[in-house]
Each structure stands twice: as structure tokens, then as C-alpha cells.
Amino acid sequence: VWQALREAELADANLDLISDIIACPGLDYCSLANARSIPVAQKIATRFADMDRQRDLGELKLKISGCINACGHHHAGHIGILGVDRKGVENYQLLLGGCEGADTSLGTITGPGFNEDGIVDAVEKATDVYLAQRAEGERFVDTYRRIGMAPFKEAIYAKEPANG
């Protein structure tokens, strides 16, 4: 079976890569949720579909919860996303720096939340900072711990130049 999947290009291992996303069912299936998780996970997986890009990013644990109950363990992801309700509108908070295991830490909220497309862009901007700033062999969370929130926050919330 594995050989057939490999030949069909359906056997790429993505363990601990950005597309190995942990997400709760979210608002699509859970009456407790404030926001949808699955569509956000799908959009992120699509944005980072290139396996070479994923391998270049290396170990990066991305976790998504659709509400504060944290079934997706967003607070423990190198990159975490928490779905919230902002006056009846789905909104997503971005957290950075969470980690489980021997070097446990809770993620820190970057600032104001994003809509569904904006959160995908924010994740990409965070990975761009990591790629530009990482030291040899350094995981995303290690780079975050070394350089702190400021460079990530600056990139994530940077205003795009106006066309004109």
C-alpha cells in the first residue's frame, strides 16, 4: 500500500512540519466554538503545500482552537491560533512561542486579531521572519525565544505600501 501511495505522491511524511496541524473541530461541528478551525487549517496547509518549503521550515508545531476551551492546544503551539467572537464576527488571535515537552512554554498573543484570510497571511509573515533570523539548526520556537516577539510583531502588523 505504501509503495502505491508513494508512486501516487500521497506518501510524503509531514510529521512535525507546518502542515501537520492540530485543530479542534471548531464552529463547523462544535456548539461551544466561536470560530471555524478546519477551514483555517486547510488554508494554511494549502499556502504551505510545497514539501520543500515545509522541510526548509523544519519542525514547526501549529495548533488551532476554535474557542478558549483550547481543545486544539493553541497555547502550546510554536504558532497557535485561537478563534474568538468579536461582536458576532469570527476573529483569530495569533500566539507565538508555545511548546510542550521538556522545554514547555505558553504562547504569547501577538496583538489584535485577524479575519480568516488575514490569519493565514500572519502565519506566513511569522515564518518569513523565522527564515530570515534563524541560526543554523534552530527551530521556529528557538528563534522566537532568542529574538523575542518584536521582529515578528513588526512584520505581522506592517502596513502594506499603497499602490500609486
N, C-alpha and C positions, 0 to 999 in steps of 0.2 A: 504494500500500500504506500509506504513512504517513498519508494522509487517512483511510483506513478505520480504521486503528488509533487515530487521534486521535478520530474520531467514537465509537469504542467505549471511549473513555477508557483506552486502553492505550499512549498515546504520551507520557506525562509524562516529561520528561528529569530524571534524578536524579543526573547526574554530579557527583561530589564532595559529595553530600548524605549524610546518615546512613544512608539505605537503599542506598547504593552500596557495599555491604560486600564486602571482600576476605576470603575464608575458604578455608582448605585443606579437603580432603575430610573430614578428621577420622576418628574411630573407625569411622564407618559404612562407610568404604571403604579405610582405610589401616591396615595392621597395625603401624605404628610409633606411631600416635596413642595418647594417654592418655585423650582425651575427645572427645566429638562436637562438631563445629563447625557443621555445617549446621543442625541444629535450633535452636541458639542464634542463628544469623544470621536464621533465619526468625522466631523470636520477637521479636527486636529490630526487624526490618522491619515486623512486624505492629504492634508497640507504637507505632512512629513512622510509620504508614501515611499519615497525613494530610499531603498535599503542602504545605499552607500552613504546617504546623508544621515540616516539613523545610526549607522555604525560609527560615523565620524563624531556624532554627538556622544556616543558611548552610553554608559549607564546613566539613565535619567528616568526617575520614577515619577510619573504623572498620575495624580489621583483626583477624582471629581465626585463631589457630593451635591445633591440637589436641595439640601437643607442643612440646618445646623445639627441635626442628629448625626451627621458625619458617617453615614454608612459606607461611603467611598473613601474614608480616612484621608480627606483632603489636607488636613493639618499635618500629616506625616509624609506628604509627597515632596520630593525635591521641588516640584512645581505642583501646587494644589489649586483647585478651583472650587469655590463654594457658590452654589446658586442661592440667590436671595430674591425676595419680592420687594421692589421699590415702587410703592404706590400703584400696585397692580401690574407692574411690568417686570418681566424676568430680567435679572441682572446677575452678573457674575463677578465675584471678588477673586483676585489673584493673590496667592500666597507663594512665597519663595523660602527655601531653606529647611523644609521639614525633612526628617529622616527617621527611620526606625532601625533597630538593632543596637549594637554596642555604642554607637555614636548618636543616640537618639536626640532629636530636637524637634520643636514645633515650628511650623512655617509662620512667617510674618506677612500680614496683609500689606500689599504694595501701596495701596491708596484707593481712590474712587474705583467703583466697579465698571463693568463693560457690558455691552449688549452681546448677543451670541457671536456675531462676526468679529466684534472688537476683542473678545477674549482670545480668539484664535490668533489674531494679529499680535496681541500682547504676549502670548506664549512664544511666538516666533521671534519677537524682538528680544525676549529674555534669552532665548537660545543663541541669538546673534551676539549678544554681549558675552555670553559664556565662551563662544568660539573665539572671539577676539581677545579675551582676557585670560583664558585658561593657561595653566602651566602644564608641562609635559606629564601625561598620565593622570591628570586631575579630573575628577568627576564634577558634574554640574554643582552639586551641593558643596563640594570642597572649594570650588572657585567662589561661590556665593559667600562662604564663611570667610574666605581670605580677603575679598574686596568689599564685602558688605552690600547693603541694599542700594546705596546711592547711584552707582553706574547703571544698575538695572532699572531703577525708577526713572532716571533721566531718559533712558532710551524708550521705555514703555509709554511714558506720558509726553514724549516730544511731539510738538505740533508739526504736522507736515507742511512744507513750504507751499504757499499759494501759487497756483499757476497764473501767469500773467505776463 
